Amino acid sequence: MLLALSIFLVACGADEGNEDNGSSTNKDSTDGGKEGTSKPQILVFGRGGDSVSLDPGTVTDGESFKVTQNLFETLLNFGEQDTAIHPGLAKEWSISDDGLTYTFQLQEGVKFHDGTDFNAEAVVKNVNRWKGGTKDDFYYFNSMFKAEGQDIITDVKAEGDYTVVFTLSRQQAPFLKNLAMSPFGIASPTAFEAAGDKFGDQPVGTGPFKFADWKRNDSITIEKFADYWQEGLPKLDKVIFRSIPDNSARLNDLVAGNIDLADGINPSDGKTIEGDAKLQLIERPSMNIGYLGLTSTRKPFDNKLVRQAVNYAIDKQGIVDAFFEGRAQVAKNPMPPSISGYNDDITGYPYDPEKAKALLAEAGYDGTPIELWAMPVPRPYMPDGAKVAEVIQKNLEDIGMPAKIVTYEWATYLDKAKNGEADAFMLGWTGDNGDADNFIYTLLDEDNIGSNNYSYFQNAEMHKLLIQAQSETDENVRIDLYKQAQEIIHEEAPWVPLAHSTPLLAAKAEVKGFKAHPTGSDKLLNVSIE
């Protein structure tokens, strides 16, 4: 019996050592651990595209933030799956009675990946870096902390090694939530001063992982930071972000064991994943909007009646039923119902082609063809932009508006739309901080024309409401102001709001502790592989 048992144990050990089923946990087995120890924890995260840069302050794309969220940390954190404010690199804070001075007490003993100390002076240098750049350099900072051309942060100073004081020019209700956003990850001043505009290629933060390698349009590798200040974290030794543009190909790689976690799962594949015991389906809390934008400075959409007509022409329920598999709701406002200030009293435009035809006739529309821009990549708020564009094209044809579908490579698409070159364009937005300001002001206010206000819409009355809402600290008053703004948007119709989706991810059953965040930027410090 003893001989049989010893043979069995030797055989099992040999099988385990030689097994190679394609799983990332069996690759690079010598990296991250010594011979004889347990296998290193390696997670391969399949995603839709590559990052633009790994300097969080300079980017606006979700694929960059997926990585930087784990390399950098912000002064404040959101909750695991919400946008409630929690301590981050700042352990506590206080606000003056007039709402203009914020004092932060910082965590002590925190190191940057280059071995330098995180302290109050490092925070000051980061803020001054952002303040010193243009909107093209640091878009988010200039959008979140400027209004009507005025700096909201007038001064930031260190009082000792671990106290930072921000002084504001006026009250800003979402100030703390803004600071918790991914773009405001604190970077090593030593590193960014030395690297200049190349810092995004060799990022240095305080996060649980440090940068290791970047193969453009293929993969980004980050590794466990041994001197991370939170004891016992992260649980993973390495994360490889692999770019796999096609949703179906990404799922096939997951099923084959080539990756461990996949973003951007087609709604139509949800039930298949739920029926596979080797996989788990993960729903990201919904905080987004997919829309058809109508550039209000271009004919025929410079006429409000034409924009309203297109709103009546689009069969939004049909689109949701056909492409979202029940994992979305029809939109009627430019922000989702989960955001405080959502105006549920507004009645959405019903699908009414005859009403649309009547409005076009009243507007004097002469049947001139338009260009309909279709997104070339799947996004969380729009799983198949090309096919949805075909439905919209047919809806417009039915009311006598010929539309030619065009598309571009994704970066070109965004750049040309930002410049106001589109007639009608498909796009969307995933909220950054859970505040109405981050939807309505960011996407539709005149201050953001040429950036995220792709429709070039402006309305003086709405602008006044939004600026007032930013400075209002009474939440009930803010809610009323945002509801008024939504009524103006509904009447002026710069968009056709289409859907609020519930984005899907999938993972191997062995992946534990992953929490999908509504902002789309997921922290991986508590993730492990069983």
C-alpha positions as CSV (number, residue, x, y, z in Angstrom):
1,M,0.0,0.0,0.0
2,L,2.8,2.4,0.8
3,L,4.5,1.6,-2.5
4,A,1.3,2.2,-4.4
5,L,0.7,5.5,-2.6
6,S,4.2,6.8,-3.3
7,I,3.8,5.9,-7.0
8,F,0.5,7.7,-7.1
9,L,1.9,10.9,-5.4
10,V,4.9,11.0,-7.8
11,A,2.6,10.6,-10.8
12,C,0.3,13.4,-9.6
13,G,3.3,15.7,-9.0
14,A,4.6,15.0,-12.5
15,D,1.2,15.6,-14.1
16,E,0.8,19.0,-12.3
17,G,4.3,20.1,-13.2
18,N,3.9,19.3,-16.9
19,E,0.4,20.4,-17.5
20,D,0.1,23.3,-19.9
21,N,-3.6,24.1,-20.8
22,G,-2.9,27.6,-22.1
23,S,-3.9,29.3,-18.9
24,S,-1.9,32.4,-18.0
25,T,-1.3,31.0,-14.5
26,N,1.0,28.4,-16.0
27,K,3.0,30.7,-18.1
28,D,6.2,32.6,-17.0
29,S,6.3,30.2,-14.1
30,T,9.8,31.3,-13.0
31,D,8.7,35.0,-12.9
32,G,7.6,36.2,-9.5
33,G,8.5,33.2,-7.3
34,K,11.4,31.0,-6.4
35,E,11.8,27.4,-7.5
36,G,9.7,25.2,-5.2
37,T,7.3,27.9,-4.2
38,S,3.7,28.2,-5.4
39,K,3.0,29.4,-8.9
40,P,3.0,33.2,-9.4
41,Q,-0.4,34.8,-9.6
42,I,-0.6,36.0,-13.2
43,L,-3.8,37.5,-14.7
44,V,-4.3,38.1,-18.4
45,F,-6.9,40.7,-19.0
46,G,-8.3,40.7,-22.6
47,R,-9.6,44.1,-23.7
48,G,-10.8,45.9,-26.8
49,G,-7.8,48.0,-27.7
50,D,-4.5,49.4,-26.6
51,S,-3.9,52.4,-24.3
52,V,-3.0,55.8,-25.8
53,S,-0.6,56.7,-22.9
54,L,0.0,55.7,-19.3
55,D,0.2,59.2,-18.1
56,P,-3.3,59.5,-16.5
57,G,-3.4,63.3,-16.5
58,T,-3.1,63.5,-20.3
59,V,-5.5,60.9,-21.6
60,T,-9.3,60.6,-21.9
61,D,-9.7,57.0,-23.2
62,G,-11.0,54.2,-21.1
63,E,-8.4,51.7,-22.2
64,S,-5.6,53.9,-20.8
65,F,-7.4,54.3,-17.5
66,K,-7.8,50.5,-17.2
67,V,-4.1,50.3,-16.7
68,T,-3.3,53.6,-15.0
69,Q,-5.9,52.9,-12.3
70,N,-3.6,50.2,-11.0
71,L,-0.3,52.1,-11.4
72,F,-1.4,55.3,-9.8
73,E,-3.5,56.3,-6.8
74,T,-5.6,59.4,-6.1
75,L,-6.0,61.4,-3.0
76,L,-9.5,60.0,-2.5
77,N,-11.1,56.7,-3.6
78,F,-14.5,55.7,-4.9
79,G,-16.3,52.7,-3.3
80,E,-15.8,49.2,-4.7
81,Q,-18.8,49.5,-7.0
82,D,-20.1,53.0,-6.5
83,T,-18.9,56.6,-6.4
84,A,-19.1,57.2,-2.6
85,I,-16.0,59.0,-1.4
86,H,-13.4,57.1,0.8
87,P,-9.8,57.8,1.9
88,G,-7.0,57.2,-0.6
89,L,-3.6,58.7,-0.4
90,A,-5.3,61.2,1.8
91,K,-6.4,59.5,5.1
92,E,-8.7,62.4,6.2
93,W,-9.8,65.9,5.2
94,S,-11.7,68.9,6.4
95,I,-13.6,71.7,4.7
96,S,-13.8,75.3,5.8
97,D,-17.2,76.8,6.7
98,D,-17.2,78.9,3.5
99,G,-16.5,75.8,1.3
100,L,-13.4,77.4,-0.2
101,T,-10.5,75.7,1.7
102,Y,-9.9,71.9,1.7
103,T,-7.2,70.5,4.1
104,F,-6.0,66.9,3.5
105,Q,-3.9,64.8,5.9
106,L,-1.9,62.3,3.8
107,Q,-0.9,58.7,4.4
108,E,2.7,58.4,5.7
109,G,5.3,55.9,4.7
110,V,4.1,55.7,1.0
111,K,6.7,55.2,-1.7
112,F,6.6,55.8,-5.4
113,H,7.8,53.0,-7.6
114,D,11.1,54.7,-8.2
115,G,11.8,54.7,-4.4
116,T,11.1,58.4,-3.8
117,D,8.8,59.5,-1.0
118,F,5.1,60.4,-1.5
119,N,4.5,63.6,0.5
120,A,2.7,66.9,0.5
121,E,5.3,68.5,-1.9
122,A,4.6,65.7,-4.4
123,V,0.9,66.5,-4.4
124,V,1.7,70.2,-4.9
125,K,4.0,69.5,-7.9
126,N,1.3,67.2,-9.5
127,V,-1.4,69.9,-9.2
128,N,0.9,72.6,-10.5
129,R,1.8,70.4,-13.4
130,W,-1.9,70.0,-14.4
131,K,-2.6,73.7,-13.8
132,G,0.3,74.7,-16.0
133,G,-0.9,72.8,-19.0
134,T,-3.5,73.6,-21.7
135,K,-6.7,71.7,-22.3
136,D,-5.0,69.7,-25.0
137,D,-2.3,68.8,-22.4
138,F,-4.5,68.0,-19.4
139,Y,-8.1,67.9,-20.7
140,Y,-9.7,66.5,-17.6
141,F,-8.1,69.0,-15.2
142,N,-9.1,71.9,-17.3
143,S,-12.6,70.6,-17.7
144,M,-13.2,69.6,-14.0
145,F,-11.3,72.5,-12.4
146,K,-12.1,75.4,-14.7
147,A,-15.3,77.1,-15.6
148,E,-15.9,80.0,-17.9
149,G,-12.2,80.3,-18.2
150,Q,-11.6,80.7,-14.5
151,D,-9.4,78.5,-12.3
152,I,-11.4,76.9,-9.6
153,I,-8.2,75.8,-7.7
154,T,-6.4,79.1,-7.1
155,D,-3.7,77.7,-4.8
156,V,-2.4,74.5,-3.4
157,K,0.4,74.4,-0.8
158,A,2.2,72.0,1.6
159,E,2.0,72.6,5.3
160,G,4.7,70.3,6.6
161,D,5.4,66.9,5.0
162,Y,1.9,65.4,5.2
163,T,-0.7,68.2,5.0
164,V,-1.9,69.8,1.8
165,V,-4.3,72.8,1.6
166,F,-6.3,73.6,-1.5
167,T,-7.9,77.0,-1.9
168,L,-10.8,77.5,-4.3
169,S,-12.0,80.6,-6.1
170,R,-15.6,79.5,-5.6
171,Q,-17.5,76.6,-4.1
172,Q,-17.5,73.4,-6.2
173,A,-20.0,70.8,-5.2
174,P,-18.3,67.8,-6.9
175,F,-14.8,68.8,-5.8
176,L,-14.1,65.7,-3.8
177,K,-15.5,63.4,-6.4
178,N,-13.5,65.1,-9.1
179,L,-10.3,64.5,-7.1
180,A,-11.1,60.7,-7.0
181,M,-11.2,60.4,-10.8
182,S,-8.6,58.3,-12.6
183,P,-7.0,61.3,-14.4
184,F,-5.8,62.7,-11.0
185,G,-3.5,59.8,-10.1
186,I,-0.5,61.2,-8.2
187,A,2.8,60.7,-10.2
188,S,6.4,60.7,-9.0
189,P,7.7,64.3,-9.6
190,T,11.2,62.9,-10.0
191,A,10.0,60.7,-12.8
192,F,7.8,63.2,-14.7
193,E,10.3,66.0,-14.4
194,A,13.0,63.8,-15.9
195,A,10.8,62.2,-18.6
196,G,8.9,65.3,-19.8
197,D,6.3,64.4,-22.4
198,K,7.7,60.8,-22.5
199,F,6.4,60.1,-19.0
200,G,3.4,58.2,-20.4
201,D,5.8,55.5,-21.8
202,Q,7.5,54.9,-18.4
203,P,4.9,55.8,-15.7
204,V,5.8,55.9,-12.0
205,G,3.1,56.1,-9.4
206,T,2.4,54.7,-5.9
207,G,-0.1,52.0,-7.0
208,P,-0.1,48.3,-6.1
209,F,1.5,47.5,-9.5
210,K,4.5,49.0,-11.3
211,F,5.0,49.3,-15.0
212,A,7.0,46.5,-16.6
213,D,6.6,46.4,-20.4
214,W,4.5,47.7,-23.3
215,K,4.3,46.0,-26.7
216,R,2.3,48.5,-28.8
217,N,-1.1,47.2,-30.0
218,D,-0.4,43.9,-28.3
219,S,0.1,44.0,-24.5
220,I,1.0,46.0,-21.5
221,T,2.5,44.2,-18.5
222,I,2.5,45.5,-14.9
223,E,4.0,43.7,-11.9
224,K,3.4,43.6,-8.1
225,F,5.1,46.6,-6.3
226,A,7.0,44.9,-3.4
227,D,7.0,48.1,-1.3
228,Y,3.3,48.9,-1.7
229,W,2.1,50.6,1.5
230,Q,-1.1,48.5,2.0
231,E,0.2,45.3,3.7
232,G,-0.7,42.0,1.9
233,L,-1.7,43.7,-1.3
234,P,-1.9,43.2,-4.2
235,K,-2.6,39.5,-4.4
236,L,-1.5,39.1,-8.0
237,D,2.1,39.0,-9.0
238,K,1.6,40.2,-12.6
239,V,-1.2,41.5,-14.9
240,I,-1.0,41.4,-18.7
241,F,-3.4,43.6,-20.5
242,R,-3.8,42.0,-24.0
243,S,-5.4,43.9,-26.9
244,I,-8.0,41.8,-28.7
245,P,-10.2,44.2,-30.8
246,D,-13.0,41.7,-31.7
247,N,-15.5,40.8,-29.0
248,S,-16.0,37.3,-30.3
249,A,-12.3,36.6,-30.7
250,R,-11.8,37.8,-27.1
251,L,-14.4,35.4,-25.8
252,N,-12.9,32.6,-27.8
253,D,-9.5,33.3,-26.2
254,L,-11.2,33.1,-22.8
255,V,-12.8,29.8,-23.5
256,A,-9.5,28.5,-24.9
257,G,-7.8,29.5,-21.7
258,N,-5.5,32.0,-23.3
259,I,-6.8,34.9,-21.1
260,D,-8.4,34.9,-17.6
261,L,-10.7,38.0,-17.8
262,A,-12.4,39.6,-20.8
263,D,-14.0,43.0,-21.1
264,G,-16.6,43.9,-23.7
265,I,-18.7,40.8,-23.9
266,N,-21.5,40.8,-26.5
267,P,-24.9,40.8,-24.8
268,S,-25.9,37.9,-27.1
269,D,-23.1,35.8,-25.5
270,G,-24.3,36.4,-21.9
271,K,-26.5,33.3,-21.6
272,T,-23.8,31.0,-23.1
273,I,-21.3,32.2,-20.5
274,E,-23.8,31.7,-17.7
275,G,-24.3,28.1,-18.8
276,D,-20.6,27.3,-18.7
277,A,-19.4,26.1,-15.3
278,K,-15.8,27.0,-16.2
279,L,-16.7,30.7,-16.6
280,Q,-18.4,33.5,-14.7
281,L,-20.4,36.4,-16.2
282,I,-19.8,39.8,-14.5
283,E,-22.1,42.7,-14.9
284,R,-20.7,46.2,-14.6
285,P,-23.0,48.6,-12.7
286,S,-24.6,50.8,-15.4
287,M,-23.5,54.4,-15.5
288,N,-23.4,55.3,-19.1
289,I,-25.3,56.7,-22.2
290,G,-25.1,55.7,-25.8
291,Y,-26.4,58.4,-28.2
292,L,-26.7,59.6,-31.8
293,G,-25.2,63.1,-31.8
294,L,-26.4,65.8,-34.2
295,T,-23.9,68.5,-34.9
296,S,-25.9,71.7,-34.4
297,T,-23.6,73.9,-36.4
298,R,-24.0,71.8,-39.6
299,K,-27.0,71.7,-41.9
300,P,-29.7,70.4,-41.6
301,F,-29.1,70.0,-37.9
302,D,-28.7,73.7,-37.2
303,N,-32.6,73.6,-37.2
304,K,-34.2,72.4,-34.0
305,L,-37.2,71.0,-35.9
306,V,-34.9,68.7,-37.9
307,R,-33.2,67.5,-34.7
308,Q,-36.6,66.8,-33.1
309,A,-37.7,65.0,-36.3
310,V,-34.7,62.6,-36.0
311,N,-35.6,61.9,-32.4
312,Y,-39.1,60.8,-33.5
313,A,-37.7,58.8,-36.4
314,I,-35.4,56.4,-34.4
315,D,-36.9,53.2,-33.1
316,K,-34.9,53.1,-29.9
317,Q,-36.8,50.2,-28.3
318,G,-36.2,48.2,-31.4
319,I,-32.5,48.9,-31.2
320,V,-32.4,47.9,-27.5
321,D,-34.3,44.7,-28.2
322,A,-32.2,43.7,-31.1
323,F,-28.7,44.4,-29.9
324,F,-28.7,44.5,-26.1
325,E,-30.5,41.2,-25.2
326,G,-32.4,42.8,-22.4
327,R,-29.3,44.3,-20.8
328,A,-30.1,47.9,-21.4
329,Q,-32.9,50.4,-21.1
330,V,-34.1,53.0,-23.6
331,A,-32.7,56.4,-22.8
332,K,-34.6,59.7,-22.8
333,N,-32.1,61.9,-21.0
334,P,-28.4,62.6,-21.4
335,M,-27.5,60.8,-18.2
336,P,-28.7,57.5,-16.6
337,P,-31.4,57.2,-13.9
338,S,-28.7,56.2,-11.3
339,I,-27.4,59.8,-11.3
340,S,-28.8,62.2,-8.7
341,G,-30.8,64.9,-10.6
342,Y,-32.2,62.6,-13.3
343,N,-35.5,64.1,-14.5
344,D,-37.9,61.2,-14.8
345,D,-40.8,63.5,-15.4
346,I,-39.6,64.1,-19.0
347,T,-41.5,62.0,-21.6
348,G,-39.1,60.6,-24.1
349,Y,-39.7,61.1,-27.9
350,P,-41.8,58.1,-29.0
351,Y,-41.1,56.3,-32.3
352,D,-43.4,58.2,-34.7
353,P,-42.2,58.4,-38.3
354,E,-45.3,60.4,-39.4
355,K,-44.6,63.1,-36.8
356,A,-41.0,63.1,-38.0
357,K,-42.1,63.7,-41.6
358,A,-44.3,66.6,-40.5
359,L,-41.5,68.3,-38.6
360,L,-39.2,67.9,-41.6
361,A,-41.8,69.5,-43.9
362,E,-42.3,72.4,-41.4
363,A,-38.5,72.9,-41.3
364,G,-38.3,73.0,-45.0
365,Y,-35.8,70.1,-45.2
366,D,-35.2,69.4,-48.9
367,G,-33.9,65.8,-48.8
368,T,-30.2,66.6,-48.9
369,P,-28.3,63.5,-47.9
370,I,-26.4,63.4,-44.7
371,E,-23.4,61.4,-43.4
372,L,-24.1,59.0,-40.6
373,W,-20.9,58.1,-38.7
374,A,-20.7,54.6,-37.3
375,M,-18.3,53.7,-34.5
376,P,-15.6,51.3,-35.7
377,V,-15.1,49.6,-32.3
378,P,-17.5,48.0,-29.8
379,R,-17.9,50.1,-26.6
380,P,-19.6,49.3,-23.3
381,Y,-22.5,51.6,-24.3
382,M,-22.8,50.3,-27.9
383,P,-21.8,46.7,-28.5
384,D,-22.1,46.8,-32.3
385,G,-22.0,50.4,-33.7
386,A,-21.9,49.3,-37.4
387,K,-25.2,47.3,-37.2
388,V,-27.0,49.9,-35.1
389,A,-26.0,52.4,-37.7
390,E,-27.7,50.3,-40.4
391,V,-31.0,50.4,-38.4
392,I,-30.7,54.2,-37.9
393,Q,-30.0,54.5,-41.6
394,K,-33.2,52.7,-42.4
395,N,-35.2,54.7,-39.9
396,L,-34.0,57.9,-41.5
397,E,-34.7,56.6,-45.0
398,D,-38.3,56.0,-43.9
399,I,-38.8,59.7,-43.2
400,G,-37.1,60.9,-46.4
401,M,-33.6,61.6,-45.0
402,P,-31.0,59.7,-47.1
403,A,-27.9,58.8,-45.0
404,K,-24.6,57.5,-46.1
405,I,-22.8,55.4,-43.4
406,V,-19.1,56.4,-43.0
407,T,-16.5,55.4,-40.4
408,Y,-12.9,55.9,-39.6
409,E,-10.2,54.4,-37.4
410,W,-11.2,55.1,-33.8
411,A,-8.7,57.8,-32.9
412,T,-9.4,59.6,-36.2
413,Y,-13.1,59.2,-35.7
414,L,-12.9,60.9,-32.3
415,D,-10.6,63.6,-33.6
416,K,-12.7,64.5,-36.6
417,A,-16.0,64.5,-34.6
418,K,-14.3,66.7,-31.9
419,N,-13.6,69.2,-34.7
420,G,-17.3,69.3,-35.7
421,E,-16.8,67.5,-39.0
422,A,-19.7,65.0,-38.6
423,D,-23.3,65.5,-39.5
424,A,-24.7,62.8,-37.3
425,F,-22.4,60.5,-35.3
426,M,-22.7,57.6,-32.9
427,L,-20.9,58.0,-29.5
428,G,-21.4,57.5,-25.8
429,W,-20.0,58.2,-22.4
430,T,-19.3,56.3,-19.2
431,G,-19.5,58.5,-16.1
432,D,-16.3,59.4,-14.3
433,N,-17.5,60.3,-10.9
434,G,-21.3,59.7,-10.6
435,D,-22.2,63.4,-10.6
436,A,-24.7,65.0,-13.1
437,D,-22.1,67.7,-13.8
438,N,-19.9,65.0,-15.4
439,F,-22.6,64.2,-17.9
440,I,-24.5,67.4,-18.8
441,Y,-21.8,70.0,-18.3
442,T,-19.0,67.8,-19.7
443,L,-20.9,66.6,-22.8
444,L,-23.3,69.4,-23.7
445,D,-22.1,72.8,-22.2
446,E,-20.6,75.5,-24.4
447,D,-17.4,75.4,-22.2
448,N,-16.6,72.0,-23.7
449,I,-17.2,72.7,-27.4
450,G,-14.2,71.2,-29.2
451,S,-13.6,68.6,-26.5
452,N,-16.4,66.3,-25.3
453,N,-19.3,68.5,-26.6
454,Y,-19.1,66.9,-30.1
455,S,-22.5,68.2,-31.1
456,Y,-21.3,71.8,-30.7
457,F,-24.6,72.6,-28.8
458,Q,-24.8,75.7,-26.8
459,N,-27.6,77.3,-24.9
460,A,-27.1,80.4,-22.7
461,E,-29.9,79.6,-20.3
462,M,-28.7,76.0,-19.7
463,H,-25.1,77.2,-19.3
464,K,-26.2,79.5,-16.5
465,L,-28.0,76.7,-14.8
466,L,-25.0,74.4,-15.0
467,I,-22.5,76.9,-13.6
468,Q,-24.9,77.6,-10.7
469,A,-25.3,73.9,-10.0
470,Q,-21.5,73.5,-9.8
471,S,-21.3,76.0,-7.0
472,E,-24.4,75.0,-5.2
473,T,-23.9,72.9,-2.1
474,D,-27.6,72.2,-1.3
475,E,-28.2,68.9,-3.1
476,N,-31.9,69.5,-3.4
477,V,-31.2,72.8,-5.2
478,R,-28.7,71.1,-7.5
479,I,-31.2,68.4,-8.4
480,D,-33.7,71.0,-9.4
481,L,-31.2,72.9,-11.5
482,Y,-30.2,69.7,-13.4
483,K,-33.8,68.8,-14.0
484,Q,-34.3,72.2,-15.6
485,A,-31.2,71.7,-17.8
486,Q,-32.6,68.3,-19.0
487,E,-35.9,70.0,-20.0
488,I,-33.9,72.4,-22.2
489,I,-31.9,69.5,-23.7
490,H,-35.1,67.6,-24.4
491,E,-36.6,70.5,-26.2
492,E,-33.5,71.5,-28.2
493,A,-32.7,67.9,-29.0
494,P,-28.9,68.0,-29.8
495,W,-28.8,64.2,-29.4
496,V,-31.0,61.2,-29.8
497,P,-30.3,59.4,-26.5
498,L,-30.4,55.7,-27.3
499,A,-29.6,53.4,-24.4
500,H,-28.2,52.9,-20.9
501,S,-26.4,49.6,-21.1
502,T,-25.3,47.1,-18.5
503,P,-21.8,46.2,-19.8
504,L,-20.7,42.6,-19.5
505,L,-17.4,41.0,-18.7
506,A,-16.5,37.3,-18.3
507,A,-13.8,35.5,-16.4
508,K,-12.6,32.0,-15.6
509,A,-14.3,30.6,-12.6
510,E,-11.0,30.6,-10.8
511,V,-10.7,34.4,-10.8
512,K,-11.8,35.7,-7.4
513,G,-12.3,39.2,-5.9
514,F,-12.8,41.1,-9.2
515,K,-15.3,44.0,-8.8
516,A,-16.4,45.8,-11.9
517,H,-16.6,49.5,-11.3
518,P,-19.3,51.7,-12.9
519,T,-16.6,54.1,-14.2
520,G,-15.0,51.4,-16.2
521,S,-11.7,51.8,-14.3
522,D,-11.2,48.6,-12.3
523,K,-8.8,48.2,-9.3
524,L,-7.2,44.8,-9.3
525,L,-5.4,44.9,-5.9
526,N,-7.8,42.4,-4.3
527,V,-8.0,40.0,-7.3
528,S,-6.6,36.5,-7.1
529,I,-6.6,33.3,-9.0
530,E,-7.8,30.3,-7.1
